[in-house]
Amino acid sequence: MFDKPKKEAEKPAAKASASPAPSKPAPASSSNSGQTTTIGASIKLNGELNGDEDLLIQGQVEGNIYLKQHNLTIGEQGVIKANAFARTITVRGTLTGDLNGVEKVTITSTGKVRGNIVSPKVILEEGATFKGSIDMDAKAAKPASQPAASAKS
């Protein structure tokens, strides 16, 4: 007897909680630059990685990373063996490969990079480890990397 009123009370609550759910996908699609996907520390990925949103990598990735006009962050636990193309690239972990940043590439004090960097703006924080070359020609980052990305697609 007492269960019926409780179940009836739960139904409107369920409907109320169901109505905000459709509003969640709208912000995600309208603000992909505000949404960041994380590849966790226990994940190992081998192959080509393409995306239309910001990405934080804490795990291991081997291959190529193409994020077009989005941000790539290699977390402190991240170990990457890949060439990367993104709007901005921040390395806090370890990366072996070439970096192509449309706007900027940052290697933080905990970052270790072995490879070449092509970007109009490069920031190497004190304590960062870097071995390779840096090309800060603003025009070089786009044409050099985009055909490679489109050839793979």
Phi, psi and chi 1 to 4 in degrees:
 res  aa     phi    psi   chi1   chi2   chi3   chi4
   1 MET       -  -43.6 -115.5 -171.9 -157.3      -
   2 PHE   -78.5  -15.8  -64.5  108.0      -      -
   3 ASP   -72.2  -32.5  -71.0  -19.8      -      -
   4 LYS   -60.9  -50.2  -81.5 -171.9  176.1 -178.6
   5 PRO   -61.0  -34.9  -22.6   30.0      -      -
   6 LYS   -65.3  -44.2  -75.0 -177.9 -176.1  177.3
   7 LYS   -65.6  -38.8  -73.2 -178.1 -178.8  177.1
   8 GLU   -66.9  -36.0  -71.0  174.2    4.8      -
   9 ALA   -68.9  -33.0      -      -      -      -
  10 GLU   -71.9  -33.2  -72.0  174.1   -0.6      -
  11 LYS   -60.7  -48.5  -74.0 -178.6 -177.5  178.2
  12 PRO   -63.0  -34.5  -22.2   29.4      -      -
  13 ALA   -64.9  -38.7      -      -      -      -
  14 ALA   -66.1  -39.8      -      -      -      -
  15 LYS   -65.1  -38.4  -72.8 -179.0 -176.6  177.3
  16 ALA   -66.0  -39.5      -      -      -      -
  17 SER   -75.8  -24.1   65.7      -      -      -
  18 ALA   -74.8  -29.1      -      -      -      -
  19 SER   -68.3  -34.6   60.8      -      -      -
  20 PRO   -70.0  -22.7  -21.3   30.0      -      -
  21 ALA   -57.0  -44.6      -      -      -      -
  22 PRO   -63.7  -24.0  -23.5   31.5      -      -
  23 SER   -75.8  -20.3   66.5      -      -      -
  24 LYS   -67.1  -45.8  -75.7 -174.0 -179.7  179.5
  25 PRO   -62.7  -31.1  -24.8   33.5      -      -
  26 ALA   -60.7  -48.4      -      -      -      -
  27 PRO   -63.7  -35.2  -22.4   29.9      -      -
  28 ALA   -64.2  -41.1      -      -      -      -
  29 SER   -77.7  -28.9   62.4      -      -      -
  30 SER   -84.6  -18.8   64.6      -      -      -
  31 SER  -134.1   60.0   63.6      -      -      -
  32 ASN   -59.1  -30.6  -82.1  -14.4      -      -
  33 SER   -68.6  -21.4   61.6      -      -      -
  34 GLY   -86.6  -13.8      -      -      -      -
  35 GLN   -97.5  134.2 -177.8  179.0    4.0      -
  36 THR  -123.0  128.8  -59.1      -      -      -
  37 THR   -94.4  141.9  -62.0      -      -      -
  38 THR  -117.0  131.9  -58.6      -      -      -
  39 ILE   -98.7  111.5  -65.2  176.7      -      -
  40 GLY   -67.0  166.6      -      -      -      -
  41 ALA   -62.7  -26.6      -      -      -      -
  42 SER   -91.0    0.7   65.8      -      -      -
  43 ILE   -91.4  135.9  -57.4  -63.7      -      -
  44 LYS  -121.5  124.7  -65.4  178.4 -176.9  178.2
  45 LEU  -124.3  131.8 -179.5   69.7      -      -
  46 ASN  -127.3  118.2 -171.1    0.9      -      -
  47 GLY   139.0 -163.6      -      -      -      -
  48 GLU   -89.4  135.2 -172.7  170.8  -66.4      -
  49 LEU  -119.6  117.3 -179.2   59.9      -      -
  50 ASN  -118.2  147.0  -68.5  -63.8      -      -
  51 GLY  -162.1  159.3      -      -      -      -
  52 ASP  -119.8   35.6  -74.1  -36.7      -      -
  53 GLU  -155.0  168.5   59.0 -171.1   70.5      -
  54 ASP   -66.2  150.6  -64.7  -12.4      -      -
  55 LEU  -136.5  134.5  179.9   63.1      -      -
  56 LEU  -116.3  123.0  167.2   61.6      -      -
  57 ILE  -110.9  117.6  -58.9  174.2      -      -
  58 GLN  -106.9  -13.3  -68.4  -73.8   10.5      -
  59 GLY   -96.1 -148.7      -      -      -      -
  60 GLN  -115.5  132.2  -63.6  178.8   14.5      -
  61 VAL  -133.5  132.2  174.3      -      -      -
  62 GLU  -125.1  132.0  -72.6 -171.6   34.5      -
  63 GLY   135.6 -134.6      -      -      -      -
  64 ASN  -128.9  146.1  -67.1  -53.3      -      -
  65 ILE  -123.9  122.9  -57.4  168.4      -      -
  66 TYR  -124.5  112.7  -58.9  102.8      -      -
  67 LEU  -117.4   14.8  -65.6 -179.7      -      -
  68 LYS    46.5 -104.1  -62.3 -180.0 -175.5  176.7
  69 GLN  -106.7   37.8  -67.8  -61.2  -48.6      -
  70 HIS  -127.4  173.5  -62.8  -80.0      -      -
  71 ASN   -96.6  139.5  -56.0  -41.1      -      -
  72 LEU  -118.7  128.6  171.2   62.4      -      -
  73 THR  -124.9  126.8  -57.2      -      -      -
  74 ILE   -97.2  111.8  -49.9  -56.6      -      -
  75 GLY   -69.2  170.2      -      -      -      -
  76 GLU   -60.3  -28.1  -70.4 -176.3   11.2      -
  77 GLN   -90.7   -7.2  -62.1  175.0   23.1      -
  78 GLY   -71.5  136.6      -      -      -      -
  79 VAL  -128.5  110.3  178.4      -      -      -
  80 ILE  -118.7  132.8  -48.8  -56.5      -      -
  81 LYS  -123.9   82.9  -67.7 -179.5 -177.9  175.9
  82 ALA  -160.7  156.9      -      -      -      -
  83 ASN   -89.0  138.1  -64.9  -38.6      -      -
  84 ALA  -126.6  137.1      -      -      -      -
  85 PHE  -127.9  121.0  176.4   80.6      -      -
  86 ALA  -157.0  168.8      -      -      -      -
  87 ARG   -64.1  -54.6 -176.1 -180.0   62.4  169.1
  88 THR  -129.4  145.5   65.0      -      -      -
  89 ILE  -128.5  128.0  -58.7  171.0      -      -
  90 THR  -121.9  125.5  -56.7      -      -      -
  91 VAL  -112.5  115.5 -178.7      -      -      -
  92 ARG  -109.4  -17.2  -64.8 -174.7  179.6  120.8
  93 GLY  -108.4 -138.1      -      -      -      -
  94 THR  -116.4  130.3  -56.4      -      -      -
  95 LEU  -137.0  129.4 -174.6  137.1      -      -
  96 THR  -117.5  114.7  -57.3      -      -      -
  97 GLY   148.9  176.2      -      -      -      -
  98 ASP   -89.2  142.1  -66.0  -21.9      -      -
  99 LEU  -114.4  129.7  -58.9  174.5      -      -
 100 ASN  -123.0  105.8  -68.3  -76.4      -      -
 101 GLY  -107.4  122.7      -      -      -      -
 102 VAL   -64.8  -40.7  174.2      -      -      -
 103 GLU  -105.4  -49.0  -70.3 -179.1   12.5      -
 104 LYS  -163.4  152.2  128.6  177.7  120.1  166.4
 105 VAL  -125.8  129.8  172.0      -      -      -
 106 THR  -123.2  130.1  -57.1      -      -      -
 107 ILE  -113.6  114.5  -55.9  173.6      -      -
 108 THR   -78.7  178.3   67.0      -      -      -
 109 SER   -63.0  -23.8   59.6      -      -      -
 110 THR   -95.7   -3.5   58.5      -      -      -
 111 GLY   -81.7  146.2      -      -      -      -
 112 LYS  -132.7  118.5  -63.9  175.6 -179.3  140.5
 113 VAL  -126.6  133.7  172.9      -      -      -
 114 ARG  -127.3  101.6 -174.9  176.3 -172.9   98.0
 115 GLY   161.6 -178.2      -      -      -      -
 116 ASN   -97.5  147.8  -57.4  -44.5      -      -
 117 ILE  -119.0  131.1  -61.0  173.3      -      -
 118 VAL  -124.5  114.2  177.8      -      -      -
 119 SER  -170.1  147.6 -177.9      -      -      -
 120 PRO   -69.7  -21.7   20.3  -28.5      -      -
 121 LYS  -134.7  125.6 -175.5  174.1 -177.1 -177.8
 122 VAL  -128.2  130.0  176.9      -      -      -
 123 ILE  -120.9  121.2  -60.2  168.7      -      -
 124 LEU  -114.5  109.0  -62.2  172.9      -      -
 125 GLU   -74.9  156.4  -69.6 -176.4   -1.2      -
 126 GLU   -60.4  128.4 -174.2  175.8  -16.5      -
 127 GLY   101.0  -13.8      -      -      -      -
 128 ALA   -67.2  148.3      -      -      -      -
 129 THR  -110.3  126.5  -56.7      -      -      -
 130 PHE  -144.8  132.0  171.8   71.1      -      -
 131 LYS  -135.9  118.5  179.7  165.3 -177.1  153.2
 132 GLY   155.7 -161.4      -      -      -      -
 133 SER  -116.7  157.9   67.5      -      -      -
 134 ILE  -124.7  126.9  -62.4  174.5      -      -
 135 ASP  -118.3  112.3 -177.0   -7.9      -      -
 136 MET  -102.4   25.9  -65.5  179.6   66.1      -
 137 ASP   -73.4  117.3 -175.2    1.2      -      -
 138 ALA   -59.1  -32.8      -      -      -      -
 139 LYS   -81.6  -21.2  -64.8  177.0 -175.9  175.1
 140 ALA   -71.7  -32.6      -      -      -      -
 141 ALA   -64.6  -42.4      -      -      -      -
 142 LYS   -73.3  -60.0 -121.6  179.3 -177.7  174.3
 143 PRO   -64.1  -36.2  -21.4   30.5      -      -
 144 ALA   -66.1  -34.0      -      -      -      -
 145 SER   -99.9  -33.7  -59.6      -      -      -
 146 GLN   -62.4  -43.4  -67.6 -126.0   -7.9      -
 147 PRO   -61.3  -35.5  -25.6   34.3      -      -
 148 ALA   -64.2  -40.4      -      -      -      -
 149 ALA   -67.3  -41.7      -      -      -      -
 150 SER   -74.7  -26.8   61.6      -      -      -
 151 ALA   -69.3  -31.0      -      -      -      -
 152 LYS   -76.9  -28.2  -60.3  -87.2 -178.2 -174.4
 153 SER   -74.3      -  -37.7      -      -      -
